[in-house]
Structure formats: structure tokens, C-alpha cells
Amino acid sequence: MQPNLIKSIRPLTETEKQFIPVEIMVNDMNTWEQYAEKVINFTSRYNISFSISYAPDNLVGKYSKYPSYGDFPETYSLRSYGKWWKESEAHQREYMPQESDPLGAEDYVTLGFERAVVPRDVCIYETYNPGAVVRIWGRFSERHWKLLWEGPPEVYPEESRKFHPTITKYNCLINEIRLEFNQSHLKYHTAIDAVLLGGYQPKRILQQHVLQNDLLNWRSSNDSPKKQMTNTVNDNCDFFSHLPHEVILHIFQYLDLKSLCRCAQVNKTWYEATCDPILYQNLTLKRYWHRINSKNLNFFKNRCCGIRKLDLSWCGSDDKFFSSTFLLFLHHCCQHLTHLSLCHCEFVNNEIVTKISQCRELTELRLRNTKADYFAFQNLARLSKLNTLDLCCTSVTDGPLMAILKANQNLTHLMLDFCENIVQLDQIVETVANHNRSLRTWSSFKTTTLTPSGGLHFSRCANLRELDLGWCFLFAHPGDCLERIAANCPHLKRLIISQWRGVNDQMLLPVVTNCKDLTLLDLLGIKSITGEICERALVSLSHLKLLDISFCDSISDNQVLLWRQNYPNVTIQRSCQFLVMDYLN
């Protein structure tokens, strides 16, 4: 937090000066700039809990690396980038395509600031692959969110950037900022060093009260909602209402929720059509996370009696009654539910996980980054039809997880990234090998309790297509598990073994020789491999699209440049390590 004045805050325009109460308020306040005091929540990280490298907490305080450009562990880095994650078989497909985010927001981080100000400036210090920020939200603690800025993701030169967009000028207090990201267009990870919030700080109690409670309820005239023209509809000319009900429903199925709400206001026939449960068999509310509360969820309850797919990701975090309301919703609507996504939902608790176990038709369950206690997960062993299970960043432990795996023998996709309470990963893999022979996707990125004997069990999963074991062998030699996996899982398409320190060319040779379908090979941080095995991979793997050899010290930059020229169809990743300290040692 910096007490100096913001030079960039512009004076009031002539239009704004027409609002006399606002002019008096603003002219009688101090200008203030400050950096984030704390991180409130986030959806993406690259670090494990005991590490500060690339951690969200690196956003606290003033920037430390800007204006330098590079891959700095002292900044905050999002894990995913590009289209690679969306191309995974396990990636969540849209339940309701017409509700997809037009800006494609994939992740967010929420920051708290020491002092509440009337916002006039937000500055984001980007130090690696900038251009991913697509929305900036602001609010006063636990009040309604206000959209300060939004815009499409940008392709920006490989240099640091102080991103300082023109924000909507709300005259209310804000001490929380939320950034939303779409990094799907980026070539590599994006990183942020700091976020600055600037504005006006009240001097007096009256100012504080008026602004804190948003009593002015004013924005600049350019941002004021425009009056909409309404036309009186003559029922005699409403040919649409004379269509068969089934035809009307077929047309309405292509509309998003906002359009359905507008249609409901046209006339009685349209209203009745918009209430039909067939329109709500698939429901996605993630896009409206800032508006979804208990009242909204109750509104959908009677319309969702036949719901099959429900996505409430990002929703319900600010409503203390949302958990109980969702329990009632599930009780009323869970009979036919097959797909449920509650990723990053803070309202998910033990009772909800227990209630989910009664949705016996579930085939896809995503509870990524939810906060239920570890013993609640044992109830999910009552489910028996799961083919996709995402428990990344949860507190699930070994016993409940093994019970779930044994009960769901048709499991196809299993995600356990950052599950730091799993201490017997070897036994988990053995359970999968014994009971889940159809498994195609395994991901346990930075779940670090795997040993070579556990790795050998993957060789019994012959149907594996995607295997993410990044950072799983931090302190152990992998033995011959790679050779066994390559021999018995020849149809692997994606293999991530970043930071397997003991791997050398000889150990990788069976992978290059046997796994001809590989499209993605991540070897980040493997210091012992040489350019010879990489050259062989580029020659032998005709389907290869991505090769990550960042922090592979035995491979020179000149070799990488030559390969990029000779193999233009392969994206060869090489972090800007000439600007970064060797954090892998």
C-alpha cells in the first residue's frame, strides 16, 4: 500500500460536474493508491501449499519484478494456457452451449485491499505472456459485484505490460477486485506481479456512509442504462402463438436464459412455454455467478424437475443460505441428474456431498476446489455409474477414494491434481488397475506421494490415453516404470512427466519407440535428457503437437531454434529461463 497521490486520476468532466452532490463528494476526498493486501480466493495455481513459487500470494504488495519480462517464481502464474487443456478427453464440455461465456473466462482471482476507495484506476502488472485479463470486477466487502471493465483477450508482444484500462466510474466504495482470465490464446503460462487499485478515499463519516451503502447509485451518463422501446403486441397478429406447443419449445431450446426471460414477458402463451421443464434439462448458471443466490435457485426448482445436467461452478459464494437452498433443490430435482459440476463453489459442505451420493444416475461429477471435509467423500461410494470424477484441490483421502473407485468400475476419467491429503497414491493406482480397467485419463499433477512401485501399476491400465504425473517424483528415482508403461499403454496421446529428475534418454526411449500416438509430451525440468532424445521424438512421433522442454539444462537454445524451423507443426515450449533463477534446484 502506497500513500502517494495517483497522478493518472483524471479530473471530473463537464458532464460529470452536472451531478453536484457527486462533485462535492469527490472534490472533498483524498486520492489514494494501494496494492493488494490479501488474496481472497482463486481458481488456478501452479504451486503446492508449502511453496511460494508462482503462488497467488505473490500478488500481495507492490510488484517485485516488473518491468522485467520472464518466467519469475516470485509472480503469480496460472497453470493452464492455450488450447491444450480443452483438447483433453476429460475437459468439461458445455452443458448448455448457448450459455457459453462470450469472452471465454476460464479462471479468476479475487484480491482484498486495506482501504475502500471510490474506484478510478485499476493497474495490472503483467510480467509474462500478458493479455489474458478479460474482466475486472469490484465491490465493497460482501456486497454486490460491479463490472468495472471487460474486453476480449489480447495478443501482446513478449514484453511486460502495465495494463491500465479505462474502468466504469462507479461512485461507491470498493475494497475487493476480481480479475477474470481467458488464457486459451496464449503460447505459454501467463504471470502477474501485482495489482493496484486507485481512487478517492472519504475523509468524513458521512461520506463513508453514503458511499459504502451505494446511496448515490450513480455512474457517468455514458454508462447509464438506456431506455428500451416497448411495443404493444396485438394478439390477433401473433402468428407465433398459433404454432404447436412442441414447435415453440423446439425454437426456445436454442435461447439462452436471458432471452427466455424476455420471451416470458411477451404474453401468456410464451410465458407458459418458457416454464416447460423440457427447456431446463441442461442448465448452466456459471456465467451468472454474480447474480445467482437462493432466490434465483428457488425460481428454477419447479422448472428443473427433469434436469439432467447442472453446472453451478463459481456460484453461491456470497449467500449464507445457498447451501440449504441447494440441498432442497437436489432433493426436488436429483432423480434424473447425470452431470453435476460444482467447481470452485464455496457453499459445498458435508451435507451437500452426502446428498449428492443420492443422485444415483450421476455419470459425471466435478467437485474441483470445494471445501467439504475428507470424511464426507466416503458417501460418494454409494454412486456406481460414474465415468468422470474431478476431485482436484479437495481434501479427499485414501480410504474414501479407494471405496469410490471400487464402486464405479466404469470410471473413464479421474482427476486428482493437488490432492495433498492423499498419502498412499501407490495404493490408489493399484486400486484403479484392479477395478477401473476402462480408465482413459489419469491426472495427479503435484500429488507427490507416488513411488516407482506405484508407477508400475499404470502398465496394467492398457486403455490409458492421457497420463499426467507432473511433479509426482520429486525425491524418488522412477525406476523402470516408464518402460513398462510405454510397453503396455501404446495408445497414450498425452504424457506429462514434468520434473521427473531421475529420467534420462535411455528411460525415454521406450516412450518414443512405442507410443506413436503421442500428441503432447511434457518434459519440463528434466535436466538429464539431451537433444538427441528430443530430436528422435520429433522425428518418430508424427502426431506430436506440443513438446515442453523448459528448464532442460542439457538442451541449448540454438537446438530449440533449429527444431522450431525444421518442425513447424510442433509447438516446442521453452520458458524464458535466461531471465529466471533456477527454482528447480
C-alpha positions in Angstrom: 0.0 0.0 0.0 1.4 3.3 -1.1 0.2 6.6 0.4 1.3 8.9 -2.5 -1.2 10.5 -4.9 -2.2 9.0 -8.2 -1.1 11.2 -11.0 -3.2 9.4 -13.5 -6.6 10.1 -11.9 -8.3 12.4 -14.3 -10.4 15.4 -13.2 -14.2 15.4 -13.5 -15.6 16.1 -16.9 -18.2 18.8 -17.6 -20.9 16.1 -17.9 -20.0 14.7 -14.5 -19.9 18.1 -12.9 -23.7 18.3 -13.6 -24.1 15.9 -10.7 -23.5 18.4 -8.0 -23.7 16.0 -5.0 -21.1 13.8 -6.6 -18.8 16.7 -7.4 -18.9 17.9 -3.9 -18.2 14.4 -2.6 -15.3 13.7 -4.9 -13.6 17.1 -4.6 -13.6 16.7 -0.8 -11.8 13.4 -0.7 -8.2 12.2 -0.8 -6.8 10.4 -3.8 -5.2 7.1 -2.9 -3.4 4.2 -4.5 -2.7 0.8 -2.9 -1.6 -2.7 -3.8 -3.4 -5.8 -2.8 -3.3 -6.6 0.9 -4.6 -10.3 0.6 -5.7 -13.0 -1.7 -9.3 -14.0 -1.0 -9.8 -16.8 -3.5 -8.7 -18.2 -6.8 -9.4 -21.0 -9.3 -5.9 -21.7 -10.7 -2.5 -22.1 -9.2 0.9 -23.7 -10.1 2.2 -24.1 -6.6 1.6 -26.6 -3.9 0.6 -25.3 -0.4 4.0 -25.2 1.2 5.6 -23.4 -1.8 5.5 -19.7 -2.7 6.9 -20.2 -6.2 4.2 -18.9 -8.7 1.7 -18.7 -5.8 -1.4 -16.5 -5.7 0.0 -14.9 -2.6 2.7 -13.3 -4.7 0.1 -10.8 -5.8 0.2 -9.2 -2.3 2.1 -6.0 -2.1 4.0 -4.0 -4.6 5.4 -5.6 -7.8 8.9 -7.1 -7.3 9.8 -8.0 -10.9 8.1 -5.5 -13.2 9.2 -4.1 -15.6 11.4 -7.1 -16.2 9.9 -9.8 -18.5 10.3 -13.5 -17.9 9.2 -16.7 -16.0 9.7 -15.5 -12.4 8.7 -17.7 -9.5 8.1 -14.6 -7.4 4.9 -13.8 -9.5 1.5 -15.4 -9.7 1.2 -17.9 -12.6 -1.9 -19.7 -13.9 -1.5 -23.3 -14.6 -3.3 -23.7 -18.0 -2.6 -21.9 -21.3 -3.5 -22.4 -24.9 -6.0 -24.9 -26.3 -4.1 -28.0 -24.9 -6.3 -28.3 -21.8 -9.5 -28.1 -23.8 -8.4 -30.8 -26.1 -8.2 -33.3 -23.3 -10.8 -36.0 -23.3 -11.6 -35.2 -19.6 -12.2 -31.5 -20.3 -15.8 -30.5 -19.3 -17.9 -30.0 -22.4 -20.6 -27.2 -22.3 -23.8 -28.5 -20.7 -25.7 -25.6 -22.3 -23.7 -24.3 -25.3 -25.9 -21.2 -25.7 -24.8 -20.1 -22.2 -21.0 -20.2 -23.0 -19.2 -17.1 -21.9 -18.7 -14.8 -24.9 -15.3 -13.8 -23.5 -14.4 -17.3 -22.6 -13.3 -16.6 -19.0 -11.6 -19.7 -17.6 -10.2 -18.6 -14.2 -10.3 -15.8 -11.7 -8.5 -14.4 -8.7 -10.1 -12.2 -6.0 -8.0 -9.7 -4.1 -8.7 -7.6 -1.0 -7.3 -4.1 -0.3 -6.8 -2.4 3.0 -8.8 0.7 2.3 -12.1 1.1 0.5 -12.0 3.8 -2.3 -14.2 5.2 -5.0 -12.6 3.4 -7.9 -11.0 5.3 -10.7 -7.9 3.2 -11.7 -7.0 -0.5 -11.7 -3.5 -1.3 -12.9 -2.4 -4.9 -13.5 1.4 -5.6 -13.8 1.9 -8.4 -16.2 5.4 -9.9 -16.4 4.9 -13.0 -18.6 2.7 -13.6 -21.7 0.3 -10.7 -21.0 -3.2 -10.3 -22.5 -5.3 -12.8 -20.6 -7.4 -10.5 -18.5 -10.9 -10.2 -19.9 -12.9 -8.8 -16.9 -12.4 -6.6 -13.9 -15.0 -6.6 -11.1 -15.2 -4.6 -7.9 -17.2 -4.5 -4.7 -17.2 -3.4 -1.1 -16.9 -6.4 1.2 -19.6 -9.0 0.6 -21.8 -6.5 -1.3 -22.9 -6.8 -4.9 -20.2 -7.0 -7.6 -20.0 -4.3 -10.2 -18.4 -4.8 -13.6 -15.6 -2.2 -13.9 -14.3 -3.3 -17.3 -14.4 -6.2 -19.8 -12.8 -6.8 -23.2 -11.6 -9.7 -25.3 -8.2 -11.4 -24.7 -5.3 -9.8 -26.5 -2.3 -10.9 -28.3 0.5 -8.8 -26.9 4.3 -8.7 -27.7 6.6 -10.7 -25.4 7.3 -7.9 -23.0 6.0 -6.8 -19.6 2.9 -4.7 -19.5 1.2 -2.3 -17.1 -2.4 -3.0 -18.1 -4.4 0.2 -17.2 -7.9 0.0 -18.9 -10.5 2.7 -18.6 -12.9 1.5 -16.0 -16.6 2.4 -15.4 -16.8 5.2 -12.9 -19.0 4.0 -10.1 -19.4 6.3 -7.2 -19.4 3.8 -4.4 -16.7 2.3 -2.2 -14.7 -0.8 -3.3 -12.1 -2.8 -1.5 -12.2 -6.0 -3.4 -11.1 -6.6 -7.0 -11.8 -9.8 -9.0 -9.9 -10.5 -12.2 -11.2 -13.0 -14.8 -8.8 -14.6 -17.3 -9.0 -16.3 -20.7 -5.6 -17.7 -21.4 -6.7 -20.1 -24.2 -4.9 -17.9 -26.9 -1.6 -17.7 -25.1 1.5 -19.6 -26.2 2.6 -20.3 -22.6 1.8 -19.6 -19.0 0.7 -16.0 -18.0 2.1 -14.3 -14.9 1.1 -11.3 -12.9 3.3 -9.4 -10.4 0.9 -7.0 -8.7 -2.5 -5.3 -8.9 -3.0 -1.6 -7.9 -6.3 0.0 -7.0 -6.6 3.7 -7.1 -9.4 6.1 -6.3 -10.9 8.6 -3.8 -10.9 7.9 -0.1 -13.6 9.5 2.1 -12.5 12.0 4.8 -15.7 12.1 6.8 -18.1 9.6 8.4 -21.0 11.0 6.2 -19.0 10.4 3.0 -18.1 6.9 4.2 -21.8 6.1 5.0 -23.2 7.4 1.7 -20.6 5.7 -0.5 -20.3 2.5 1.5 -24.1 1.9 1.1 -24.1 3.0 -2.6 -26.7 5.7 -1.9 -25.6 7.8 -4.8 -26.4 4.9 -7.2 -24.7 6.9 -10.0 -22.4 6.2 -12.9 -21.3 8.5 -15.7 -24.0 9.4 -18.2 -22.4 7.3 -20.9 -22.8 4.2 -18.7 -26.5 4.8 -17.7 -28.9 2.2 -18.9 -30.7 3.2 -22.0 -34.5 3.3 -22.1 -35.8 0.5 -24.1 -38.7 0.9 -26.6 -41.7 -1.3 -25.9 -44.2 -2.3 -28.5 -47.8 -3.3 -27.8 -48.3 -6.7 -29.3 -51.6 -7.3 -30.9 -52.7 -10.9 -30.1 -54.5 -11.1 -33.4 -51.2 -10.7 -35.2 -49.2 -13.1 -33.0 -48.8 -15.9 -35.5 -46.0 -17.4 -33.4 -48.5 -18.3 -30.7 -50.6 -20.3 -33.1 -47.7 -22.7 -33.6 -47.9 -26.1 -31.9 -46.5 -26.1 -28.4 -43.8 -28.6 -29.4 -42.6 -26.4 -32.2 -42.4 -23.4 -29.8 -40.4 -25.4 -27.4 -38.0 -26.6 -30.1 -37.4 -22.9 -31.0 -37.0 -21.9 -27.4 -34.4 -24.6 -26.8 -31.8 -22.6 -28.7 -32.2 -19.5 -26.5 -30.1 -18.5 -23.6 -31.6 -17.8 -20.2 -31.8 -14.0 -20.6 -33.7 -14.5 -23.9 -36.1 -16.9 -22.3 -36.8 -14.4 -19.5 -37.6 -11.7 -22.1 -39.8 -14.2 -24.0 -41.7 -14.9 -20.8 -42.8 -11.2 -20.7 -44.4 -11.2 -24.2 -47.8 -12.9 -23.5 -49.4 -15.8 -21.6 -48.7 -18.3 -24.3 -45.0 -17.5 -24.4 -44.8 -17.4 -20.6 -46.3 -20.9 -20.3 -43.8 -22.2 -22.9 -40.8 -20.8 -21.0 -41.9 -22.7 -17.9 -41.8 -26.1 -19.5 -39.3 -28.3 -17.8 -38.0 -29.6 -21.1 -36.2 -26.3 -21.6 -34.3 -26.9 -18.4 -33.0 -30.4 -18.8 -29.5 -28.9 -19.1 -28.8 -25.8 -17.0 -25.6 -23.8 -16.8 -25.5 -20.8 -14.4 -21.8 -20.3 -14.2 -21.9 -17.2 -16.4 -24.3 -15.5 -13.9 -22.2 -16.3 -10.8 -22.5 -12.7 -9.6 -26.3 -12.8 -9.6 -27.2 -16.3 -8.5 -28.5 -16.5 -5.0 -31.0 -18.6 -3.1 -34.0 -16.7 -4.5 -32.8 -17.4 -8.1 -32.1 -21.0 -7.4 -35.6 -21.4 -6.0 -37.0 -19.9 -9.1 -35.6 -22.7 -11.2 -36.6 -25.5 -8.8 -40.0 -26.2 -10.2 -38.8 -25.9 -13.7 -35.9 -28.4 -13.2 -37.9 -31.5 -12.2 -36.4 -33.3 -15.2 -32.9 -31.8 -15.1 -30.1 -34.0 -16.3 -27.0 -31.7 -16.5 -26.4 -28.9 -14.0 -23.3 -26.5 -13.8 -23.2 -24.2 -10.8 -19.5 -23.6 -10.9 -18.4 -20.2 -9.3 -21.9 -19.7 -7.9 -23.3 -19.2 -4.4 -20.2 -18.0 -2.5 -21.8 -14.8 -1.1 -25.1 -16.3 0.1 -25.1 -17.9 3.5 -28.4 -19.6 2.8 -27.2 -21.1 -0.6 -26.1 -24.4 0.9 -29.6 -25.1 2.4 -31.3 -23.9 -0.7 -29.2 -26.2 -2.9 -30.0 -29.1 -0.6 -33.7 -28.6 -1.2 -33.0 -28.2 -4.9 -31.2 -31.5 -5.1 -33.9 -33.2 -3.1 -36.5 -32.0 -5.6 -34.5 -32.4 -8.8 -31.9 -35.2 -8.4 -33.9 -38.1 -9.7 -32.6 -37.8 -13.3 -29.4 -35.9 -12.8 -26.5 -37.4 -14.7 -23.9 -34.5 -14.9 -23.1 -32.2 -11.9 -20.4 -29.5 -11.9 -19.8 -27.5 -8.7 -16.2 -26.4 -9.3 -14.9 -23.7 -7.0 -18.2 -23.5 -5.1 -17.6 -22.4 -1.5 -21.1 -23.5 -0.5 -20.4 -27.2 -0.9 -20.3 -28.8 2.5 -20.5 -32.2 4.0 -24.3 -32.3 3.8 -24.3 -31.5 0.2 -21.7 -34.2 -0.7 -23.9 -36.6 1.3 -26.9 -35.5 -0.7 -25.1 -35.8 -4.0 -24.5 -39.5 -3.2 -28.3 -40.0 -3.5 -28.2 -38.9 -7.2 -27.8 -42.5 -8.3 -27.8 -41.7 -12.0 -24.7 -39.5 -11.9 -22.1 -40.3 -14.5 -20.1 -37.1 -14.3 -19.2 -35.4 -11.0 -16.9 -32.4 -10.7 -16.1 -31.0 -7.2 -12.8 -29.2 -8.0 -11.7 -26.9 -5.2 -14.6 -27.5 -2.9 -14.2 -27.5 0.8 -16.1 -30.5 2.2 -14.3 -32.4 4.9 -12.4 -35.5 3.9 -14.8 -37.9 5.7 -17.8 -36.6 3.6 -16.3 -38.1 0.5 -16.9 -41.7 1.7 -20.6 -41.2 1.0 -19.8 -40.9 -2.7 -19.1 -44.7 -2.7 -22.9 -45.1 -2.9 -22.7 -44.0 -6.5 -22.0 -46.7 -9.1 -22.3 -45.2 -12.6 -19.6 -42.5 -12.6 -17.4 -42.3 -15.7 -15.9 -38.9 -14.9 -14.7 -37.8 -11.4 -12.9 -34.5 -10.7 -11.7 -34.1 -7.1 -8.7 -31.8 -7.8 -7.8 -29.5 -4.9 -10.1 -31.3 -2.4 -9.4 -32.9 1.0 -10.3 -36.4 -0.2 -8.2 -39.1 1.5 -7.1 -42.6 0.5 -9.8 -44.7 2.1 -12.9 -42.9 0.7 -11.3 -42.5 -2.7 -10.5 -46.2 -3.0 -14.1 -47.0 -2.0 -15.4 -44.7 -4.7 -13.1 -46.3 -7.3 -14.2 -49.9 -6.4 -17.9 -48.9 -6.6 -17.5 -47.2 -10.1 -15.8 -49.8 -12.2 -16.7 -48.0 -15.5 -14.7 -44.9 -14.5 -13.0 -43.4 -17.5 -11.6 -40.0 -16.4 -10.1 -39.4 -12.9 -8.5 -36.0 -11.9 -6.7 -35.7 -8.5 -4.4 -32.7 -9.0 -3.2 -31.0 -5.8 -4.9 -33.6 -3.6 -2.4 -33.1 -0.7 -4.3 -35.4 1.8 -3.6 -38.5 -0.4 -0.6 -40.2 1.2 -0.9 -43.6 -0.4 -1.0 -42.8 -4.1 0.5 -46.2 -4.9 -2.5 -48.0 -3.4 -4.8 -45.7 -5.3 -3.1 -46.6 -8.6 -3.3 -50.3 -7.7 -7.0 -50.0 -7.0 -7.5 -48.3 -10.4 -5.5 -51.1 -12.1 -7.6 -53.8 -10.4 -11.1 -52.2 -10.7 -11.1 -49.5 -13.3 -9.8 -51.2 -16.5 -11.6 -48.7 -18.7 -9.7 -45.7 -17.4 -8.5 -43.4 -20.2 -7.5 -40.3 -18.3 -5.4 -40.1 -15.1 -4.2 -36.7 -13.7 -2.5 -36.3 -10.3 -0.4 -33.2 -11.0 1.6 -32.3 -7.9 0.1 -35.0 -5.8 3.5 -36.0 -4.7 3.3 -39.4 -2.9 3.8 -41.7 -5.9 6.7 -44.2 -5.8 8.2 -46.3 -8.6 6.3 -49.4 -7.4 3.1 -47.4 -7.7 4.0 -46.2 -11.1 4.4 -49.7 -12.3 0.6 -50.3 -11.8 -0.1 -47.9 -14.6 1.2 -50.5 -17.0 -1.9 -52.6 -16.2 -4.2 -49.8 -17.5 -4.0 -50.7 -21.1 -6.7 -48.2 -22.2 -4.9 -45.1 -20.9 -4.8 -42.2 -23.4 -3.8 -39.4 -21.1 -1.4 -39.6 -18.1 -0.4 -36.6 -16.1 2.2 -37.4 -13.4 3.8 -34.0 -13.4 5.9 -33.3 -10.2 4.9 -36.7 -8.7 8.5 -37.9 -8.4 10.2 -35.1 -6.6 12.5 -37.1 -4.4 12.5 -40.6 -6.0 14.1 -42.4 -8.9 11.3 -43.6 -11.3 13.0 -47.0 -11.9 11.7 -48.8 -15.0 8.0 -47.7 -14.7 8.3 -45.6 -17.9 9.5 -48.6 -19.9 6.6 -50.7 -18.6 4.0 -48.0 -19.2 5.2 -47.5 -22.7 5.1 -51.2 -23.5 1.6 -51.8 -22.2 -0.1 -48.5 -22.9 0.9 -47.9 -26.6 -2.1 -45.7 -27.3 -1.1 -42.9 -25.0 -1.8 -39.5 -26.5 -0.7 -37.1 -23.7 2.1 -37.8 -21.3 3.1 -35.2 -18.6 6.2 -36.2 -16.5 7.5 -32.7 -15.7 10.2 -32.6 -13.0 10.9 -36.4 -13.1 14.5 -35.7 -12.0 15.9 -39.2 -12.5 14.8 -39.6 -16.1 17.4 -39.8 -18.8 17.5 -40.5 -22.6 17.6 -44.3 -22.1 14.4 -44.2 -20.0 12.5 -42.1 -22.5 13.5 -44.2 -25.5 10.7 -46.8 -25.0 8.1 -44.0 -24.9 9.4 -42.5 -28.2 9.6 -46.0 -29.7 6.2 -47.5 -28.6 3.8 -44.6 -28.1 3.4 -43.4 -31.6 0.0 -41.7 -31.0 1.5 -39.1 -28.6 0.3 -35.5 -29.3 1.6 -33.9 -26.1 4.9 -34.7 -24.3 5.8 -32.5 -21.2 9.4 -33.0 -20.1 9.8 -29.7 -18.1 12.6 -29.6 -15.6 14.2 -33.0 -16.6 17.8 -31.9 -16.5 19.4 -35.2 -17.7 17.8 -35.6 -21.1 19.7 -34.4 -24.1 18.9 -33.0 -27.5 19.4 -36.5 -29.0 16.2 -38.0 -27.5 14.2 -34.8 -28.3 15.3 -35.0 -31.9 14.3 -38.6 -32.0 10.9 -37.8 -30.6 10.3 -35.0 -33.2 11.3 -37.4 -36.0 9.4 -40.5 -34.8 6.2 -39.1 -33.3 4.2 -37.9 -36.4 1.2 -36.8 -34.4 3.2 -34.7 -31.9 1.8 -31.2 -31.4 3.4 -30.0 -28.2 6.8 -30.7 -26.7 7.7 -28.8 -23.4 11.4 -28.8 -22.7 11.6 -25.8 -20.4 14.4 -25.9 -17.8 16.0 -28.9 -19.5 19.6 -27.6 -19.0 21.3 -30.1 -21.3 19.4 -28.7 -24.3 20.7 -25.5 -25.8 18.6 -22.6 -27.1 20.2 -22.9 -30.5 18.9 -26.5 -30.7 15.4 -25.3 -29.9 15.5 -22.6 -32.6 16.7 -25.1 -35.2 13.9 -27.6 -34.2 11.3 -24.9 -34.5 12.4 -24.2 -38.0 12.6 -27.9 -39.0 9.3 -29.0 -37.3 6.9 -26.1 -37.7 3.9 -28.2 -36.9 5.1 -28.9 -33.4 4.9 -26.3 -30.6 8.2 -26.5 -28.8 7.9 -24.8 -25.4 11.0 -23.1 -23.9 10.5 -20.9 -20.9 12.3 -17.6 -20.7 14.8 -19.2 -18.3 17.6 -16.9 -19.2 15.7 -14.3 -17.1 14.8 -16.5 -14.2 16.7 -18.1 -11.3 16.9 -21.8 -11.3 14.0 -22.5 -8.9 14.1 -26.3 -9.6 17.3 -26.8 -7.6 
